[in-house]
Amino acid sequence: MTATPGLIPRGARNPGSQGALRHLNQERLVEYLLANGPSTQAELARGTGLSTATVSNIVRDMAAKGVVATSPVTSSGRRALLVQLTDTGDIAVGVDFGRRHVRIVLATLGYDVLAEEQVALEPGYDVLEAVAQASGLLDRMLVDGGHDRQSVLAVGVGIPGPIDRRTGTVLQGAILPEWVGITRRELEDAFGFPVVVDNDANLGALAEVTWGANRGERNLIFVKIGTGIGAGLILNGQPYYGFLGITGELGHTPVAEHGVICRCGNRGCLETVASTSVMLESLGRSGATTTSDILRRGLEKDPAVLRVVGDAGTAVGQAIGNIANVINPELVLIGGPLVGLGDALLDPIRHGIRQNAIPIIAGTTTVRVSSLGDRAESLGAAAIVIQGALAGND
């Protein structure tokens, strides 16, 4: 395969369309082959619960795209068709830009990670300079791995801010204001590859259901608590983007009627009471200056840190509880730099959910930390490329 400018992210589709259903079934086959190795079509049908006709059609499409290879075998005395994933040589690139880092992942269409690197960025960095630095890092990773540039399908880019999916433009409200106004075209010019751009929390949610311990979960909320607070939504097995793509802005949910003015212009937003920067402001007199300080002192049971984290966690849980009442998730996953605190962070979040969600929802919603840690966003960025490539022209 060669680089394809028309990659269609799974979430850009109508989740109820035939194309989306076919794509979801295709993912089920890929997941089964990854877990079980080469299998006959009959085994795929039994293992995925799909009909033999559906499996046959999907296998035929995937074989035409070079994603799987088929060969005749004998199974239980009968002729059968063995299906196995192929190494097409194609590469999906996932890039996660954070406040002080950029992380890059190279992966195959079979969801195998080939390489993964992270480099530090200066706070308040110039965006185009940072993108140029990331492009140079990607070039080096390709050379080090012996990969030709023609093997790169596209680059998925995760950014901490709202994205207008019609144009791929970063909108006002990004936690890194330097990114506001940056377009997909500028990223494509810098990387020299087709680019798919998305919000980092959306990609974290996608990574959890494609790479992580939560693969296959159909209804979840991924909440990233950091300098900003964002959420990615998986509904009925599909990322949910809404009309423009601006969903999951949990940090701009008002939680304090007479609170301070938020950078978005509203008053008392969750971000103004529960972000890591607000936690550090509250702990200013105690000498905590970084999130690493909060994490270390929280693990040491510092009472001031535990109080600040507890108040923030409760507020986050209350905001999640309001959303849970609307979408009834099975699972809430917490990401961000403080997840190492474990239950010191999760218990207040659970308490907040119980305060605002109706009892049956609060009692059946599981809350735990992300299974992928700080890799989630870059893996999600690679996943959106892989899914676009597998979808082809469906």
TORKOL-4160 file (C-alpha; in steps of 0.2 Angstrom, whole numbers, padded with zeros to 4 digits, m for minus):
394
<pt num="1" X="0000" Y="0000" Z="0000"/>
<pt num="2" X="0005" Y="0018" Z="m0003"/>
<pt num="3" X="0001" Y="0033" Z="0008"/>
<pt num="4" X="m0018" Y="0037" Z="0006"/>
<pt num="5" X="m0023" Y="0055" Z="0008"/>
<pt num="6" X="m0042" Y="0050" Z="0010"/>
<pt num="7" X="m0040" Y="0040" Z="0026"/>
<pt num="8" X="m0057" Y="0040" Z="0035"/>
<pt num="9" X="m0056" Y="0039" Z="0054"/>
<pt num="10" X="m0068" Y="0027" Z="0061"/>
<pt num="11" X="m0077" Y="0041" Z="0071"/>
<pt num="12" X="m0080" Y="0051" Z="0056"/>
<pt num="13" X="m0092" Y="0039" Z="0050"/>
<pt num="14" X="m0111" Y="0037" Z="0054"/>
<pt num="15" X="m0110" Y="0024" Z="0068"/>
<pt num="16" X="m0126" Y="0016" Z="0062"/>
<pt num="17" X="m0121" Y="0014" Z="0044"/>
<pt num="18" X="m0117" Y="m0002" Z="0035"/>
<pt num="19" X="m0099" Y="0004" Z="0032"/>
<pt num="20" X="m0096" Y="0007" Z="0051"/>
<pt num="21" X="m0104" Y="m0010" Z="0055"/>
<pt num="22" X="m0093" Y="m0019" Z="0042"/>
<pt num="23" X="m0078" Y="m0010" Z="0049"/>
<pt num="24" X="m0082" Y="m0015" Z="0067"/>
<pt num="25" X="m0084" Y="m0033" Z="0061"/>
<pt num="26" X="m0067" Y="m0032" Z="0052"/>
<pt num="27" X="m0059" Y="m0026" Z="0068"/>
<pt num="28" X="m0066" Y="m0041" Z="0077"/>
<pt num="29" X="m0058" Y="m0053" Z="0065"/>
<pt num="30" X="m0041" Y="m0044" Z="0066"/>
<pt num="31" X="m0042" Y="m0045" Z="0085"/>
<pt num="32" X="m0046" Y="m0063" Z="0085"/>
<pt num="33" X="m0031" Y="m0067" Z="0073"/>
<pt num="34" X="m0020" Y="m0056" Z="0084"/>
<pt num="35" X="m0025" Y="m0067" Z="0099"/>
<pt num="36" X="m0026" Y="m0084" Z="0091"/>
<pt num="37" X="m0014" Y="m0084" Z="0076"/>
<pt num="38" X="m0019" Y="m0091" Z="0059"/>
<pt num="39" X="m0037" Y="m0098" Z="0059"/>
<pt num="40" X="m0049" Y="m0106" Z="0047"/>
<pt num="41" X="m0064" Y="m0096" Z="0042"/>
<pt num="42" X="m0075" Y="m0108" Z="0052"/>
<pt num="43" X="m0064" Y="m0104" Z="0067"/>
<pt num="44" X="m0066" Y="m0086" Z="0064"/>
<pt num="45" X="m0085" Y="m0087" Z="0063"/>
<pt num="46" X="m0086" Y="m0097" Z="0080"/>
<pt num="47" X="m0073" Y="m0086" Z="0089"/>
<pt num="48" X="m0081" Y="m0069" Z="0084"/>
<pt num="49" X="m0099" Y="m0074" Z="0083"/>
<pt num="50" X="m0101" Y="m0068" Z="0065"/>
<pt num="51" X="m0110" Y="m0078" Z="0052"/>
<pt num="52" X="m0099" Y="m0088" Z="0040"/>
<pt num="53" X="m0105" Y="m0077" Z="0025"/>
<pt num="54" X="m0100" Y="m0061" Z="0034"/>
<pt num="55" X="m0083" Y="m0069" Z="0038"/>
<pt num="56" X="m0081" Y="m0074" Z="0020"/>
<pt num="57" X="m0085" Y="m0057" Z="0014"/>
<pt num="58" X="m0074" Y="m0048" Z="0026"/>
<pt num="59" X="m0059" Y="m0060" Z="0023"/>
<pt num="60" X="m0061" Y="m0057" Z="0004"/>
<pt num="61" X="m0060" Y="m0038" Z="0006"/>
<pt num="62" X="m0045" Y="m0039" Z="0018"/>
<pt num="63" X="m0036" Y="m0051" Z="0006"/>
<pt num="64" X="m0039" Y="m0039" Z="m0008"/>
<pt num="65" X="m0031" Y="m0025" Z="0003"/>
<pt num="66" X="m0016" Y="m0036" Z="0007"/>
<pt num="67" X="m0020" Y="m0037" Z="0026"/>
<pt num="68" X="m0023" Y="m0055" Z="0027"/>
<pt num="69" X="m0017" Y="m0070" Z="0016"/>
<pt num="70" X="m0027" Y="m0086" Z="0013"/>
<pt num="71" X="m0022" Y="m0104" Z="0009"/>
<pt num="72" X="m0032" Y="m0120" Z="0007"/>
<pt num="73" X="m0030" Y="m0133" Z="0022"/>
<pt num="74" X="m0039" Y="m0148" Z="0028"/>
<pt num="75" X="m0048" Y="m0146" Z="0044"/>
<pt num="76" X="m0057" Y="m0161" Z="0052"/>
<pt num="77" X="m0056" Y="m0170" Z="0036"/>
<pt num="78" X="m0064" Y="m0156" Z="0026"/>
<pt num="79" X="m0057" Y="m0143" Z="0015"/>
<pt num="80" X="m0055" Y="m0126" Z="0023"/>
<pt num="81" X="m0047" Y="m0109" Z="0020"/>
<pt num="82" X="m0034" Y="m0104" Z="0032"/>
<pt num="83" X="m0033" Y="m0085" Z="0036"/>
<pt num="84" X="m0018" Y="m0076" Z="0043"/>
<pt num="85" X="m0012" Y="m0058" Z="0045"/>
<pt num="86" X="0002" Y="m0053" Z="0033"/>
<pt num="87" X="0016" Y="m0041" Z="0036"/>
<pt num="88" X="0012" Y="m0028" Z="0022"/>
<pt num="89" X="0027" Y="m0017" Z="0027"/>
<pt num="90" X="0015" Y="m0003" Z="0029"/>
<pt num="91" X="0017" Y="0008" Z="0044"/>
<pt num="92" X="0005" Y="0019" Z="0054"/>
<pt num="93" X="0013" Y="0033" Z="0064"/>
<pt num="94" X="0005" Y="0040" Z="0080"/>
<pt num="95" X="0011" Y="0057" Z="0087"/>
<pt num="96" X="0006" Y="0064" Z="0104"/>
<pt num="97" X="0010" Y="0082" Z="0108"/>
<pt num="98" X="0009" Y="0087" Z="0126"/>
<pt num="99" X="0014" Y="0102" Z="0136"/>
<pt num="100" X="0032" Y="0097" Z="0137"/>
<pt num="101" X="0034" Y="0082" Z="0126"/>
<pt num="102" X="0031" Y="0074" Z="0110"/>
<pt num="103" X="0030" Y="0055" Z="0109"/>
<pt num="104" X="0030" Y="0045" Z="0092"/>
<pt num="105" X="0025" Y="0027" Z="0089"/>
<pt num="106" X="0027" Y="0017" Z="0073"/>
<pt num="107" X="0015" Y="0002" Z="0071"/>
<pt num="108" X="0010" Y="m0011" Z="0059"/>
<pt num="109" X="m0008" Y="m0014" Z="0052"/>
<pt num="110" X="m0008" Y="m0029" Z="0064"/>
<pt num="111" X="m0006" Y="m0017" Z="0079"/>
<pt num="112" X="0012" Y="m0022" Z="0082"/>
<pt num="113" X="0023" Y="m0008" Z="0089"/>
<pt num="114" X="0039" Y="m0007" Z="0079"/>
<pt num="115" X="0047" Y="0008" Z="0088"/>
<pt num="116" X="0042" Y="0021" Z="0101"/>
<pt num="117" X="0052" Y="0036" Z="0107"/>
<pt num="118" X="0049" Y="0052" Z="0117"/>
<pt num="119" X="0058" Y="0069" Z="0118"/>
<pt num="120" X="0056" Y="0084" Z="0129"/>
<pt num="121" X="0049" Y="0100" Z="0123"/>
<pt num="122" X="0052" Y="0117" Z="0131"/>
<pt num="123" X="0037" Y="0125" Z="0140"/>
<pt num="124" X="0028" Y="0137" Z="0129"/>
<pt num="125" X="0036" Y="0130" Z="0113"/>
<pt num="126" X="0034" Y="0137" Z="0096"/>
<pt num="127" X="0022" Y="0125" Z="0088"/>
<pt num="128" X="0030" Y="0124" Z="0070"/>
<pt num="129" X="0047" Y="0122" Z="0078"/>
<pt num="130" X="0040" Y="0108" Z="0089"/>
<pt num="131" X="0032" Y="0100" Z="0073"/>
<pt num="132" X="0048" Y="0101" Z="0064"/>
<pt num="133" X="0057" Y="0093" Z="0078"/>
<pt num="134" X="0044" Y="0079" Z="0078"/>
<pt num="135" X="0046" Y="0077" Z="0059"/>
<pt num="136" X="0065" Y="0075" Z="0062"/>
<pt num="137" X="0063" Y="0062" Z="0075"/>
<pt num="138" X="0051" Y="0052" Z="0064"/>
<pt num="139" X="0063" Y="0053" Z="0050"/>
<pt num="140" X="0077" Y="0046" Z="0061"/>
<pt num="141" X="0065" Y="0032" Z="0068"/>
<pt num="142" X="0061" Y="0027" Z="0050"/>
<pt num="143" X="0080" Y="0026" Z="0045"/>
<pt num="144" X="0085" Y="0017" Z="0061"/>
<pt num="145" X="0071" Y="0004" Z="0058"/>
<pt num="146" X="0076" Y="0002" Z="0040"/>
<pt num="147" X="0059" Y="0008" Z="0034"/>
<pt num="148" X="0056" Y="0017" Z="0018"/>
<pt num="149" X="0046" Y="0033" Z="0018"/>
<pt num="150" X="0034" Y="0025" Z="0005"/>
<pt num="151" X="0029" Y="0013" Z="0018"/>
<pt num="152" X="0021" Y="0026" Z="0029"/>
<pt num="153" X="0002" Y="0026" Z="0027"/>
<pt num="154" X="m0001" Y="0042" Z="0037"/>
<pt num="155" X="0003" Y="0051" Z="0053"/>
<pt num="156" X="m0010" Y="0052" Z="0067"/>
<pt num="157" X="m0008" Y="0068" Z="0078"/>
<pt num="158" X="m0015" Y="0070" Z="0095"/>
<pt num="159" X="m0017" Y="0088" Z="0102"/>
<pt num="160" X="m0024" Y="0094" Z="0119"/>
<pt num="161" X="m0038" Y="0104" Z="0112"/>
<pt num="162" X="m0054" Y="0104" Z="0102"/>
<pt num="163" X="m0053" Y="0100" Z="0084"/>
<pt num="164" X="m0065" Y="0106" Z="0070"/>
<pt num="165" X="m0065" Y="0089" Z="0061"/>
<pt num="166" X="m0072" Y="0098" Z="0045"/>
<pt num="167" X="m0055" Y="0107" Z="0042"/>
<pt num="168" X="m0043" Y="0098" Z="0055"/>
<pt num="169" X="m0041" Y="0115" Z="0063"/>
<pt num="170" X="m0036" Y="0117" Z="0082"/>
<pt num="171" X="m0050" Y="0129" Z="0089"/>
<pt num="172" X="m0050" Y="0141" Z="0104"/>
<pt num="173" X="m0050" Y="0132" Z="0120"/>
<pt num="174" X="m0034" Y="0122" Z="0118"/>
<pt num="175" X="m0024" Y="0120" Z="0134"/>
<pt num="176" X="m0009" Y="0125" Z="0124"/>
<pt num="177" X="m0014" Y="0141" Z="0116"/>
<pt num="178" X="0001" Y="0140" Z="0104"/>
<pt num="179" X="m0009" Y="0127" Z="0094"/>
<pt num="180" X="m0025" Y="0138" Z="0091"/>
<pt num="181" X="m0027" Y="0140" Z="0072"/>
<pt num="182" X="m0015" Y="0127" Z="0067"/>
<pt num="183" X="m0022" Y="0117" Z="0053"/>
<pt num="184" X="m0020" Y="0099" Z="0046"/>
<pt num="185" X="m0012" Y="0106" Z="0030"/>
<pt num="186" X="0002" Y="0114" Z="0040"/>
<pt num="187" X="0005" Y="0098" Z="0049"/>
<pt num="188" X="0005" Y="0088" Z="0032"/>
<pt num="189" X="0018" Y="0101" Z="0025"/>
<pt num="190" X="0029" Y="0098" Z="0040"/>
<pt num="191" X="0028" Y="0079" Z="0041"/>
<pt num="192" X="0028" Y="0076" Z="0022"/>
<pt num="193" X="0014" Y="0063" Z="0025"/>
<pt num="194" X="m0005" Y="0063" Z="0025"/>
<pt num="195" X="m0011" Y="0068" Z="0043"/>
<pt num="196" X="m0026" Y="0064" Z="0053"/>
<pt num="197" X="m0028" Y="0075" Z="0068"/>
<pt num="198" X="m0038" Y="0073" Z="0084"/>
<pt num="199" X="m0040" Y="0078" Z="0102"/>
<pt num="200" X="m0029" Y="0068" Z="0114"/>
<pt num="201" X="m0043" Y="0062" Z="0125"/>
<pt num="202" X="m0052" Y="0055" Z="0110"/>
<pt num="203" X="m0037" Y="0046" Z="0105"/>
<pt num="204" X="m0034" Y="0040" Z="0123"/>
<pt num="205" X="m0051" Y="0032" Z="0123"/>
<pt num="206" X="m0048" Y="0024" Z="0106"/>
<pt num="207" X="m0032" Y="0017" Z="0112"/>
<pt num="208" X="m0040" Y="0009" Z="0127"/>
<pt num="209" X="m0052" Y="m0001" Z="0116"/>
<pt num="210" X="m0040" Y="m0006" Z="0103"/>
<pt num="211" X="m0023" Y="m0008" Z="0112"/>
<pt num="212" X="m0026" Y="m0009" Z="0130"/>
<pt num="213" X="m0034" Y="m0021" Z="0143"/>
<pt num="214" X="m0051" Y="m0014" Z="0139"/>
<pt num="215" X="m0051" Y="m0020" Z="0121"/>
<pt num="216" X="m0068" Y="m0023" Z="0115"/>
<pt num="217" X="m0077" Y="m0012" Z="0128"/>
<pt num="218" X="m0092" Y="m0004" Z="0120"/>
<pt num="219" X="m0097" Y="0011" Z="0132"/>
<pt num="220" X="m0083" Y="0020" Z="0141"/>
<pt num="221" X="m0077" Y="0037" Z="0146"/>
<pt num="222" X="m0058" Y="0041" Z="0146"/>
<pt num="223" X="m0054" Y="0056" Z="0157"/>
<pt num="224" X="m0037" Y="0064" Z="0156"/>
<pt num="225" X="m0033" Y="0075" Z="0171"/>
<pt num="226" X="m0019" Y="0086" Z="0168"/>
<pt num="227" X="m0017" Y="0105" Z="0165"/>
<pt num="228" X="m0033" Y="0103" Z="0156"/>
<pt num="229" X="m0047" Y="0090" Z="0159"/>
<pt num="230" X="m0054" Y="0082" Z="0144"/>
<pt num="231" X="m0064" Y="0066" Z="0140"/>
<pt num="232" X="m0065" Y="0054" Z="0126"/>
<pt num="233" X="m0081" Y="0045" Z="0123"/>
<pt num="234" X="m0084" Y="0027" Z="0116"/>
<pt num="235" X="m0102" Y="0024" Z="0113"/>
<pt num="236" X="m0109" Y="0007" Z="0106"/>
<pt num="237" X="m0091" Y="0003" Z="0101"/>
<pt num="238" X="m0088" Y="0019" Z="0092"/>
<pt num="239" X="m0079" Y="0035" Z="0096"/>
<pt num="240" X="m0092" Y="0049" Z="0098"/>
<pt num="241" X="m0088" Y="0065" Z="0090"/>
<pt num="242" X="m0104" Y="0075" Z="0089"/>
<pt num="243" X="m0108" Y="0087" Z="0075"/>
<pt num="244" X="m0091" Y="0097" Z="0073"/>
<pt num="245" X="m0080" Y="0085" Z="0083"/>
<pt num="246" X="m0080" Y="0095" Z="0099"/>
<pt num="247" X="m0085" Y="0083" Z="0112"/>
<pt num="248" X="m0079" Y="0078" Z="0129"/>
<pt num="249" X="m0074" Y="0096" Z="0135"/>
<pt num="250" X="m0077" Y="0090" Z="0153"/>
<pt num="251" X="m0065" Y="0103" Z="0160"/>
<pt num="252" X="m0077" Y="0117" Z="0154"/>
<pt num="253" X="m0092" Y="0110" Z="0163"/>
<pt num="254" X="m0097" Y="0123" Z="0176"/>
<pt num="255" X="m0096" Y="0115" Z="0194"/>
<pt num="256" X="m0095" Y="0131" Z="0205"/>
<pt num="257" X="m0108" Y="0144" Z="0203"/>
<pt num="258" X="m0098" Y="0158" Z="0210"/>
<pt num="259" X="m0081" Y="0152" Z="0205"/>
<pt num="260" X="m0067" Y="0161" Z="0195"/>
<pt num="261" X="m0068" Y="0165" Z="0177"/>
<pt num="262" X="m0061" Y="0151" Z="0166"/>
<pt num="263" X="m0050" Y="0154" Z="0151"/>
<pt num="264" X="m0065" Y="0149" Z="0140"/>
<pt num="265" X="m0075" Y="0164" Z="0147"/>
<pt num="266" X="m0087" Y="0154" Z="0158"/>
<pt num="267" X="m0087" Y="0155" Z="0177"/>
<pt num="268" X="m0083" Y="0140" Z="0189"/>
<pt num="269" X="m0078" Y="0127" Z="0176"/>
<pt num="270" X="m0071" Y="0111" Z="0182"/>
<pt num="271" X="m0054" Y="0115" Z="0175"/>
<pt num="272" X="m0053" Y="0130" Z="0188"/>
<pt num="273" X="m0055" Y="0119" Z="0203"/>
<pt num="274" X="m0048" Y="0102" Z="0198"/>
<pt num="275" X="m0034" Y="0103" Z="0185"/>
<pt num="276" X="m0016" Y="0099" Z="0190"/>
<pt num="277" X="m0011" Y="0118" Z="0189"/>
<pt num="278" X="m0025" Y="0123" Z="0201"/>
<pt num="279" X="m0019" Y="0109" Z="0213"/>
<pt num="280" X="m0001" Y="0116" Z="0212"/>
<pt num="281" X="m0008" Y="0133" Z="0216"/>
<pt num="282" X="m0017" Y="0127" Z="0231"/>
<pt num="283" X="m0001" Y="0118" Z="0237"/>
<pt num="284" X="0010" Y="0133" Z="0233"/>
<pt num="285" X="0015" Y="0136" Z="0252"/>
<pt num="286" X="0020" Y="0118" Z="0254"/>
<pt num="287" X="0033" Y="0118" Z="0241"/>
<pt num="288" X="0025" Y="0107" Z="0228"/>
<pt num="289" X="0030" Y="0114" Z="0211"/>
<pt num="290" X="0027" Y="0100" Z="0199"/>
<pt num="291" X="0015" Y="0086" Z="0196"/>
<pt num="292" X="0029" Y="0074" Z="0201"/>
<pt num="293" X="0029" Y="0082" Z="0218"/>
<pt num="294" X="0011" Y="0079" Z="0220"/>
<pt num="295" X="0013" Y="0061" Z="0215"/>
<pt num="296" X="0028" Y="0058" Z="0226"/>
<pt num="297" X="0020" Y="0067" Z="0242"/>
<pt num="298" X="0003" Y="0059" Z="0239"/>
<pt num="299" X="0011" Y="0042" Z="0239"/>
<pt num="300" X="0020" Y="0047" Z="0255"/>
<pt num="301" X="0002" Y="0051" Z="0263"/>
<pt num="302" X="0006" Y="0070" Z="0264"/>
<pt num="303" X="m0011" Y="0076" Z="0272"/>
<pt num="304" X="m0011" Y="0093" Z="0262"/>
<pt num="305" X="m0008" Y="0084" Z="0245"/>
<pt num="306" X="m0021" Y="0071" Z="0249"/>
<pt num="307" X="m0034" Y="0084" Z="0253"/>
<pt num="308" X="m0031" Y="0094" Z="0237"/>
<pt num="309" X="m0031" Y="0078" Z="0227"/>
<pt num="310" X="m0047" Y="0072" Z="0236"/>
<pt num="311" X="m0056" Y="0089" Z="0233"/>
<pt num="312" X="m0051" Y="0089" Z="0214"/>
<pt num="313" X="m0056" Y="0071" Z="0212"/>
<pt num="314" X="m0073" Y="0073" Z="0220"/>
<pt num="315" X="m0076" Y="0088" Z="0208"/>
<pt num="316" X="m0071" Y="0077" Z="0193"/>
<pt num="317" X="m0082" Y="0063" Z="0199"/>
<pt num="318" X="m0097" Y="0075" Z="0200"/>
<pt num="319" X="m0095" Y="0081" Z="0182"/>
<pt num="320" X="m0093" Y="0063" Z="0176"/>
<pt num="321" X="m0108" Y="0058" Z="0186"/>
<pt num="322" X="m0118" Y="0071" Z="0176"/>
<pt num="323" X="m0112" Y="0063" Z="0160"/>
<pt num="324" X="m0115" Y="0046" Z="0166"/>
<pt num="325" X="m0133" Y="0050" Z="0169"/>
<pt num="326" X="m0135" Y="0054" Z="0150"/>
<pt num="327" X="m0124" Y="0040" Z="0142"/>
<pt num="328" X="m0124" Y="0026" Z="0155"/>
<pt num="329" X="m0106" Y="0020" Z="0153"/>
<pt num="330" X="m0100" Y="0003" Z="0158"/>
<pt num="331" X="m0082" Y="0010" Z="0162"/>
<pt num="332" X="m0073" Y="0026" Z="0167"/>
<pt num="333" X="m0055" Y="0026" Z="0164"/>
<pt num="334" X="m0044" Y="0040" Z="0172"/>
<pt num="335" X="m0028" Y="0045" Z="0163"/>
<pt num="336" X="m0015" Y="0059" Z="0166"/>
<pt num="337" X="0001" Y="0061" Z="0177"/>
<pt num="338" X="m0007" Y="0058" Z="0193"/>
<pt num="339" X="m0014" Y="0040" Z="0190"/>
<pt num="340" X="0000" Y="0033" Z="0200"/>
<pt num="341" X="m0009" Y="0039" Z="0216"/>
<pt num="342" X="m0022" Y="0025" Z="0213"/>
<pt num="343" X="m0036" Y="0024" Z="0225"/>
<pt num="344" X="m0031" Y="0041" Z="0233"/>
<pt num="345" X="m0037" Y="0049" Z="0216"/>
<pt num="346" X="m0050" Y="0036" Z="0211"/>
<pt num="347" X="m0060" Y="0035" Z="0228"/>
<pt num="348" X="m0064" Y="0053" Z="0228"/>
<pt num="349" X="m0069" Y="0052" Z="0209"/>
<pt num="350" X="m0080" Y="0037" Z="0214"/>
<pt num="351" X="m0088" Y="0047" Z="0228"/>
<pt num="352" X="m0091" Y="0062" Z="0216"/>
<pt num="353" X="m0100" Y="0050" Z="0204"/>
<pt num="354" X="m0111" Y="0043" Z="0218"/>
<pt num="355" X="m0116" Y="0061" Z="0223"/>
<pt num="356" X="m0122" Y="0065" Z="0205"/>
<pt num="357" X="m0127" Y="0049" Z="0196"/>
<pt num="358" X="m0143" Y="0040" Z="0200"/>
<pt num="359" X="m0139" Y="0025" Z="0211"/>
<pt num="360" X="m0141" Y="0011" Z="0198"/>
<pt num="361" X="m0129" Y="0020" Z="0186"/>
<pt num="362" X="m0117" Y="0024" Z="0200"/>
<pt num="363" X="m0117" Y="0006" Z="0206"/>
<pt num="364" X="m0114" Y="m0002" Z="0189"/>
<pt num="365" X="m0101" Y="0010" Z="0182"/>
<pt num="366" X="m0083" Y="0004" Z="0185"/>
<pt num="367" X="m0069" Y="0017" Z="0188"/>
<pt num="368" X="m0051" Y="0012" Z="0186"/>
<pt num="369" X="m0035" Y="0020" Z="0179"/>
<pt num="370" X="m0030" Y="0019" Z="0161"/>
<pt num="371" X="m0021" Y="0003" Z="0156"/>
<pt num="372" X="m0009" Y="0011" Z="0144"/>
<pt num="373" X="m0002" Y="0026" Z="0155"/>
<pt num="374" X="0006" Y="0040" Z="0146"/>
<pt num="375" X="0007" Y="0029" Z="0130"/>
<pt num="376" X="m0012" Y="0030" Z="0127"/>
<pt num="377" X="m0013" Y="0045" Z="0116"/>
<pt num="378" X="0001" Y="0041" Z="0104"/>
<pt num="379" X="m0006" Y="0023" Z="0102"/>
<pt num="380" X="m0023" Y="0030" Z="0099"/>
<pt num="381" X="m0015" Y="0041" Z="0086"/>
<pt num="382" X="m0008" Y="0026" Z="0077"/>
<pt num="383" X="m0024" Y="0017" Z="0079"/>
<pt num="384" X="m0034" Y="0030" Z="0070"/>
<pt num="385" X="m0022" Y="0028" Z="0055"/>
<pt num="386" X="m0023" Y="0009" Z="0056"/>
<pt num="387" X="m0042" Y="0009" Z="0056"/>
<pt num="388" X="m0043" Y="0022" Z="0042"/>
<pt num="389" X="m0032" Y="0010" Z="0031"/>
<pt num="390" X="m0042" Y="m0005" Z="0035"/>
<pt num="391" X="m0058" Y="0004" Z="0031"/>
<pt num="392" X="m0051" Y="0008" Z="0014"/>
<pt num="393" X="m0065" Y="0014" Z="0003"/>
<pt num="394" X="m0079" Y="0006" Z="0012"/>
